[in-house]
Amino acid sequence: MPAAAPPPRLEEVADRVHAYVQPDGTWCLNNAGFLVGPEAVTVIDTAATEARALALRAAIASVTPLPARTVVNTHFHGDHTYGNGVFAGEAVFVAHENCAAEMAEQGLLLTHVWPDVEWGDIRPVPPSITFADRLPLHVGDTAVELIHHGPAHTTGDAVAWLPEQRVLFAGDLIFNGGTPFVLMGSIAGSLAALAELRALRPERIVPGHGPVCGPDVLDWTEGYLRWLQELARDGIAAGLPPLAVARETDLGPYREWTDPERLVGNLHRAYSEARGEPLGAPVEFLAAMLEMAEYNNGQIPTCMA
């Protein structure tokens, strides 16, 4: 792992429920988690590189000698799935049905965006169990509900909700301290998902990136997404493309969030929806990434994976 990235840390968010937090939560530095049952471990997401996935497995072994028999992927992005191969010999993989299709379509896309990262021996391992809307799991006496809320961060997101513990593993529906990223999903869909997450009344949220937090993060995320919609409406009315709008925009209360260049990609999604295109309709990823690099002083965003 690059020396510039702080070491991962474990945080027990409920009895036998652990968050695996990878600071600083920027590009490809995702969070994962695991639940310890009486006979086996259920893992929620893996990591971007072989080394980081091996570190996650070692962190699990520091808590329990039990094997990881189930891996839940909250969505297809490589920072949450490329490490699946480290667990492939012992675990079954569970994800939303759209996640399976997206994994097959995207492959190892991130290795082309950041070719200098030491990815190691990674390979896509698709889910062997998929679901459409909800899937109940039991880890010993701990009930887990896997819930798909429609297009949001991607079209195949799943959150893991522990109703008795009131703990939510939100995947990338939530970036705590980082700029949300909806280029491959939907702004309107994300807002609908946030309303449904709020109705669950979670007390502790493990975001896809950033520190474990409380439900106030839902309000901050909603505010940003509604702000995007306003920017898009104004930009279209002025005849300006997303990059031009981003360059003219004062980030205001979101100035301190990491990865501000995501504004450009998010505006591409906002423009798509403002034009009436279907939620989650494809938007050219690499073209948007190049414009994000233009916004970022001509540099592809840094990935410390």
C-alpha positions as CSV (number, residue, x, y, z in Angstrom):
1,M,0.0,0.0,0.0
2,P,1.3,3.5,-0.7
3,A,2.9,5.2,2.3
4,A,0.7,8.3,1.7
5,A,-2.4,6.4,2.7
6,P,-3.1,6.1,6.4
7,P,-3.5,2.5,7.7
8,P,-7.0,0.9,7.8
9,R,-8.7,0.6,11.1
10,L,-11.3,-1.7,12.6
11,E,-14.3,-0.2,14.5
12,E,-16.8,-2.5,16.3
13,V,-20.2,-0.7,15.6
14,A,-22.3,-3.3,17.3
15,D,-21.7,-6.7,19.0
16,R,-19.7,-8.8,16.6
17,V,-20.3,-6.2,13.8
18,H,-17.2,-4.5,12.5
19,A,-16.5,-1.7,10.1
20,Y,-13.2,-1.8,8.2
21,V,-12.4,1.8,7.4
22,Q,-9.7,2.8,4.9
23,P,-8.7,6.4,5.3
24,D,-8.7,8.9,3.7
25,G,-11.7,7.6,1.8
26,T,-10.8,9.2,-1.5
27,W,-10.7,7.4,-4.9
28,C,-10.5,3.6,-4.4
29,L,-10.0,3.8,-0.6
30,N,-13.4,2.3,0.3
31,N,-14.8,0.9,3.5
32,A,-15.8,-2.7,4.1
33,G,-17.2,-4.6,7.1
34,F,-17.9,-8.0,8.5
35,L,-20.3,-9.8,10.9
36,V,-19.0,-12.7,13.0
37,G,-21.5,-15.5,13.3
38,P,-21.3,-18.7,15.4
39,E,-19.7,-20.7,12.6
40,A,-18.6,-18.3,9.9
41,V,-18.1,-14.7,8.9
42,T,-20.2,-12.6,6.5
43,V,-18.1,-9.9,4.7
44,I,-19.6,-6.7,3.2
45,D,-17.4,-5.6,0.3
46,T,-13.8,-6.3,-0.3
47,A,-11.2,-3.8,-1.6
48,A,-9.5,-2.4,-4.7
49,T,-6.2,-4.3,-4.8
50,E,-4.9,-7.7,-3.8
51,A,-2.8,-6.2,-1.0
52,R,-5.7,-4.3,0.5
53,A,-8.0,-7.4,0.2
54,L,-5.4,-9.5,2.0
55,A,-5.1,-6.8,4.7
56,L,-8.9,-7.0,5.1
57,R,-8.7,-10.8,5.5
58,A,-5.9,-10.4,8.0
59,A,-8.1,-7.9,10.0
60,I,-10.9,-10.4,10.1
61,A,-8.4,-13.1,11.3
62,S,-7.3,-10.7,14.1
63,V,-10.9,-10.9,15.4
64,T,-11.9,-14.5,14.7
65,P,-10.5,-17.7,13.3
66,L,-13.8,-18.4,11.6
67,P,-13.8,-18.6,7.8
68,A,-15.5,-16.0,5.5
69,R,-18.4,-18.0,4.0
70,T,-20.4,-15.1,2.5
71,V,-19.3,-11.9,0.7
72,V,-21.9,-9.2,0.0
73,N,-21.0,-6.7,-2.7
74,T,-22.9,-3.4,-2.3
75,H,-22.2,-2.5,-6.0
76,F,-19.9,-3.4,-8.9
77,H,-17.2,-0.7,-8.6
78,G,-13.7,-2.2,-8.4
79,D,-12.8,-0.7,-5.0
80,H,-15.6,-2.8,-3.6
81,T,-15.2,-5.9,-5.7
82,Y,-11.7,-6.4,-7.1
83,G,-10.6,-8.1,-3.9
84,N,-13.2,-10.7,-4.2
85,G,-10.7,-13.2,-5.5
86,V,-8.9,-13.3,-2.1
87,F,-12.1,-14.8,-0.7
88,A,-13.2,-16.8,-3.7
89,G,-11.9,-20.2,-2.4
90,E,-14.2,-20.2,0.6
91,A,-17.1,-17.8,0.1
92,V,-20.3,-17.4,-1.9
93,F,-20.9,-13.9,-3.3
94,V,-24.2,-12.1,-3.1
95,A,-25.2,-8.9,-4.9
96,H,-28.1,-7.2,-6.7
97,E,-28.8,-8.7,-10.1
98,N,-27.8,-5.4,-11.9
99,C,-24.4,-5.6,-10.1
100,A,-23.7,-8.9,-11.7
101,A,-24.4,-7.5,-15.2
102,E,-22.3,-4.4,-14.5
103,M,-19.4,-6.4,-13.2
104,A,-19.4,-8.4,-16.4
105,E,-19.6,-5.3,-18.6
106,Q,-17.0,-3.1,-16.8
107,G,-14.4,-5.8,-16.1
108,L,-11.2,-4.2,-14.7
109,L,-11.9,-0.7,-15.9
110,L,-10.2,1.0,-13.0
111,T,-6.9,-0.6,-13.9
112,H,-7.0,1.5,-17.2
113,V,-7.9,4.7,-15.4
114,W,-5.0,4.3,-12.9
115,P,-2.5,2.0,-14.6
116,D,0.3,2.9,-12.1
117,V,-1.5,1.4,-9.1
118,E,-0.1,-1.9,-7.9
119,W,-3.3,-3.8,-8.4
120,G,-1.8,-7.3,-7.8
121,D,-3.6,-10.5,-8.7
122,I,-7.1,-9.3,-9.1
123,R,-10.0,-10.7,-11.1
124,P,-13.7,-10.1,-11.3
125,V,-15.6,-12.7,-9.3
126,P,-19.3,-12.3,-10.0
127,P,-22.0,-13.0,-7.5
128,S,-23.4,-16.5,-7.4
129,I,-26.6,-15.4,-5.6
130,T,-28.5,-12.3,-6.8
131,F,-31.7,-10.7,-5.8
132,A,-34.1,-8.0,-7.2
133,D,-35.5,-6.0,-4.3
134,R,-34.8,-7.5,-0.9
135,L,-32.9,-10.5,0.4
136,P,-32.9,-11.5,4.1
137,L,-29.8,-13.0,5.6
138,H,-29.1,-14.4,9.0
139,V,-25.6,-14.4,10.6
140,G,-26.3,-16.5,13.7
141,D,-29.1,-14.6,15.5
142,T,-28.3,-11.3,13.7
143,A,-30.8,-10.5,11.0
144,V,-29.5,-8.6,7.9
145,E,-31.7,-7.2,5.2
146,L,-30.1,-6.5,1.8
147,I,-32.2,-3.8,0.1
148,H,-32.1,-2.4,-3.4
149,H,-33.5,1.1,-3.6
150,G,-33.3,1.6,-7.4
151,P,-30.7,3.6,-9.4
152,A,-28.6,5.7,-7.0
153,H,-24.8,5.5,-6.9
154,T,-25.1,2.8,-9.6
155,T,-28.1,0.9,-11.0
156,G,-27.3,-2.1,-8.8
157,D,-26.7,-0.8,-5.3
158,A,-27.5,-2.8,-2.2
159,V,-27.4,-1.6,1.4
160,A,-27.1,-4.0,4.4
161,W,-29.5,-3.1,7.2
162,L,-29.3,-4.6,10.6
163,P,-32.6,-3.6,12.1
164,E,-32.0,-4.8,15.7
165,Q,-28.7,-3.0,15.9
166,R,-29.9,-0.1,13.8
167,V,-26.7,-0.2,11.9
168,L,-26.6,0.5,8.1
169,F,-23.9,-0.5,5.8
170,A,-24.7,2.1,3.1
171,G,-22.2,1.3,0.4
172,D,-21.5,4.3,-1.8
173,L,-25.0,5.8,-1.4
174,I,-23.1,7.7,1.3
175,F,-19.7,9.4,1.2
176,N,-18.9,10.9,4.6
177,G,-16.7,13.9,4.1
178,G,-16.3,13.1,0.4
179,T,-18.2,14.3,-2.6
180,P,-21.0,11.9,-3.7
181,F,-20.6,10.4,-7.1
182,V,-23.7,9.6,-9.2
183,L,-22.3,9.5,-12.8
184,M,-23.2,5.8,-13.1
185,G,-26.5,6.1,-11.2
186,S,-29.1,8.7,-10.6
187,I,-29.6,11.9,-8.7
188,A,-33.4,11.6,-8.4
189,G,-33.0,7.9,-7.6
190,S,-30.4,8.8,-4.9
191,L,-32.8,11.2,-3.4
192,A,-35.5,8.6,-3.3
193,A,-33.1,6.1,-1.7
194,L,-32.1,8.6,0.9
195,A,-35.7,9.1,1.9
196,E,-36.1,5.3,2.3
197,L,-32.9,5.1,4.3
198,R,-34.0,7.9,6.6
199,A,-37.3,5.9,7.2
200,L,-35.2,3.0,8.5
201,R,-34.0,5.3,11.4
202,P,-30.4,4.1,11.4
203,E,-28.3,5.1,14.4
204,R,-24.9,4.2,13.0
205,I,-24.0,4.4,9.3
206,V,-21.0,2.7,7.8
207,P,-20.5,4.8,4.6
208,G,-18.8,3.5,1.5
209,H,-16.1,6.0,2.1
210,G,-15.2,8.1,5.1
211,P,-15.6,7.7,8.9
212,V,-18.5,5.8,10.5
213,C,-21.2,8.4,11.2
214,G,-24.7,9.1,12.3
215,P,-27.9,9.9,10.3
216,D,-27.1,13.6,9.9
217,V,-25.0,12.6,6.9
218,L,-28.2,11.8,5.1
219,D,-29.2,15.5,5.3
220,W,-25.8,16.7,4.0
221,T,-26.0,14.2,1.1
222,E,-29.5,15.3,0.2
223,G,-28.6,18.9,0.2
224,Y,-25.7,18.4,-2.2
225,L,-27.9,16.4,-4.6
226,R,-30.6,19.0,-4.7
227,W,-28.0,21.7,-5.3
228,L,-26.8,19.7,-8.3
229,Q,-30.2,19.7,-9.7
230,E,-30.4,23.4,-9.4
231,L,-27.0,23.9,-11.0
232,A,-28.1,21.7,-13.9
233,R,-31.3,23.6,-14.5
234,D,-29.5,26.9,-14.4
235,G,-26.7,25.6,-16.7
236,I,-29.1,24.3,-19.3
237,A,-31.0,27.6,-19.2
238,A,-27.8,29.5,-19.8
239,G,-26.7,27.1,-22.6
240,L,-23.5,26.0,-20.7
241,P,-22.1,22.5,-20.7
242,P,-21.3,20.7,-17.4
243,L,-17.6,21.5,-17.3
244,A,-18.2,25.3,-17.8
245,V,-20.8,25.3,-15.0
246,A,-18.5,23.4,-12.7
247,R,-15.7,25.9,-13.3
248,E,-18.0,28.9,-12.5
249,T,-19.5,27.3,-9.4
250,D,-18.5,28.2,-5.8
251,L,-18.6,25.0,-3.9
252,G,-19.8,26.8,-0.8
253,P,-20.5,24.4,2.1
254,Y,-19.1,21.5,0.1
255,R,-15.7,23.1,-0.4
256,E,-14.0,21.0,2.3
257,W,-15.2,17.7,0.9
258,T,-12.7,15.5,-0.8
259,D,-12.7,14.8,-4.6
260,P,-14.4,18.0,-5.7
261,E,-13.8,17.2,-9.3
262,R,-16.8,14.8,-9.1
263,L,-18.9,17.8,-9.6
264,V,-18.3,17.6,-13.3
265,G,-19.4,13.9,-13.6
266,N,-22.3,14.6,-11.3
267,L,-23.4,17.5,-13.6
268,H,-23.3,15.2,-16.6
269,R,-25.8,13.0,-14.7
270,A,-27.9,16.0,-13.7
271,Y,-28.1,17.2,-17.3
272,S,-29.2,13.7,-18.4
273,E,-32.0,13.7,-16.0
274,A,-33.0,17.3,-16.6
275,R,-33.3,16.4,-20.3
276,G,-35.8,13.7,-19.3
277,E,-33.6,10.7,-20.0
278,P,-34.3,7.5,-18.0
279,L,-32.9,7.3,-14.5
280,G,-29.6,5.4,-14.7
281,A,-29.3,5.8,-18.5
282,P,-25.7,5.3,-19.6
283,V,-23.4,8.4,-19.5
284,E,-20.0,8.1,-21.1
285,F,-17.7,7.4,-18.2
286,L,-14.3,8.0,-19.7
287,A,-15.3,11.2,-21.4
288,A,-16.6,12.5,-18.1
289,M,-13.4,11.4,-16.4
290,L,-11.4,13.4,-18.9
291,E,-13.4,16.5,-18.1
292,M,-13.0,15.9,-14.4
293,A,-9.3,15.8,-15.1
294,E,-9.6,19.1,-16.9
295,Y,-11.3,20.6,-13.9
296,N,-8.6,19.1,-11.7
297,N,-5.9,21.2,-13.2
298,G,-5.4,18.7,-16.1
299,Q,-4.7,15.8,-13.8
300,I,-6.5,12.5,-13.4
301,P,-7.6,12.4,-9.8
302,T,-5.1,10.7,-7.4
303,C,-5.8,7.1,-6.4
304,M,-3.8,5.9,-3.4
305,A,-5.0,2.3,-3.6
